[in-house]
Amino acid sequence: MGFDTAVVFGAGAFGTSIASVLSENFKQVILKVREEEVYNSIKNGENSVYLPGRELPKNIYPALTWEELDECVSDSTINLLVNGLPTRAIHPFYSENKEKVLDWLKQGIPMASLTKGIDPDTCELPDDLFMHYFSDYSDKLCYLSGPSFAQEILDRQVTIVSLAGKTPDTLLPVSEMLQTDYFKAIPTYDVKGVLLGGSLKNVLAIAGGILEGLGYNHNTRAAMITRGITEMLRFGKVFNARPETFYSFAGMGDLILTTTSDLSRNKTFGKEIAKGRTPKEIISSQRSTVEGYKTALAAHRVAKKYHIKTRLFDGIYQILYNDVRPEKVLKQLMELPISTIE
């Protein structure tokens, strides 16, 4: 093991799975958790709340308090920080713990963020959110996204993702820390493209679930994916993202995965919407975050703000937030005059 200690903030399914990857290369990985139930289960060798039945490597340790975390790392060197928090938790966590994390960044320790989403209130991407707290250390931050289900990572399925950042001095060492014989993070400088791809595909995954729930199959899904990529590129143009990013791991790769697999929380959410359940009813019945729900609202606001033509994304927004029946939205899309489709 070439590295000493990694610290992961948040112990959801994906944060835990990345901790498992890091455990291959680090002597110890500390998961900073917020809930006693999660803490106790990881103590017993699994995250029974978010990844039940999956045994975790023995060098992953939970810490419920900062005092406990400091004790865990007192005789070691921290080589990497990982943000495993959902979009909605960024401001609460880092406004409260800014100085703690800032002290580590000042020491030159890089941080990789796993957050996927757009803040619906400010229309900011995760890199924008972090700039509120760590603007002087943006070169130490990088952003991971791509086709990667937590369960399959723990099963050591071969997984390739994108890792975006500003400098090779951060990207290359972090990519090396994440490198295993089944997991690979490909460096790129297109931060906005990677973050947009990772965020917007969750909305399209909901659409995929809705279509499947309505009984539509491969032809319809392929049409939706194709149209979805077209509209994602329009978002990308506004944010000066590279078009090729949307055809890579954080774009097309992640989109195909989440719109076709039943392991996708967003797709499952869409299937429940197709049954007639309300978004609030579904969300209140589970603990896992459905990023696509809030991202649909954020995407709608971004499109409106920048006058982006996004008929598919707008249709999903209408279903989720204005109680429009999915069948009506699909009918409206199919009835558009041919000259207005694009």
Number of C-alpha atoms within 10 A of each C-alpha: 11 9 17 17 20 26 25 26 20 22 27 22 22 22 23 28 25 21 29 23 24 27 26 20 20 23 16 25 31 23 26 22 20 15 11 12 13 20 22 16 15 24 16 14 17 22 24 18 17 18 18 12 11 15 16 21 17 15 16 23 21 25 24 16 12 13 9 13 17 11 12 17 17 10 8 12 12 21 20 24 23 24 22 26 20 19 22 16 12 17 15 9 13 18 11 9 13 14 13 11 15 17 11 16 20 13 10 15 19 24 26 23 24 24 27 27 31 30 20 19 10 12 20 16 21 24 21 17 19 18 13 13 18 21 13 12 16 19 18 20 27 26 27 25 26 26 21 23 21 20 18 13 19 21 13 16 14 13 18 19 21 27 29 28 26 17 16 15 12 21 26 16 14 22 20 14 23 18 18 18 11 13 19 19 24 18 22 20 18 20 22 22 28 30 29 27 31 30 29 27 31 28 31 29 31 31 31 31 29 26 25 21 18 16 11 13 12 11 8 14 19 14 10 19 20 12 18 24 20 16 20 23 22 18 24 21 14 13 12 12 22 17 16 12 22 24 16 19 25 28 29 22 20 25 28 19 18 26 29 16 15 13 15 20 21 27 29 23 24 31 24 19 25 23 11 11 13 16 18 10 11 14 14 9 8 9 10 13 16 23 23 27 23 23 24 28 24 24 28 20 19 19 19 13 10 10 11 17 14 20 17 20 22 19 22 26 23 18 21 22 14 10 12 14 16 21 13 12 18 14 10 12 13 11 10 10 8 8 6 6 11 10
